[in-house]
């Protein structure tokens, strides 16, 4: 989410591919953006906020969770 928001990558699907091929993320899972689209950004933001309340600011959601690309259906 931060990479999209900060302009490090312009395409969410390329972000998933980069994480899959660059870090060894399990390809059958589809990457972190696919996970966000599957679970829903609102649910993940709520989870981050709950973790923030319990464990501090390191879990605060970064800007960018309102990006419409996160709400697109998985291809």
Residue pairs with C-beta under 8 A, 6 or more apart in sequence:
1 36
1 62
1 64
1 65
1 67
1 70
2 8
2 62
2 64
3 9
3 15
4 12
4 15
4 33
4 64
4 67
4 69
5 62
5 63
5 64
5 67
6 64
9 15
9 18
12 33
12 69
12 70
12 72
13 33
13 75
15 31
15 32
15 33
16 30
16 31
16 32
16 33
16 34
17 31
19 25
19 31
19 32
20 26
20 27
20 31
25 31
25 32
29 35
30 38
30 74
33 69
33 70
34 74
36 44
36 70
37 70
37 71
37 72
37 73
37 74
38 74
40 71
41 65
41 66
41 70
41 71
44 65
45 61
45 65
48 59
48 60
48 61
49 60
49 61
51 59
52 58
52 59
52 60
52 61
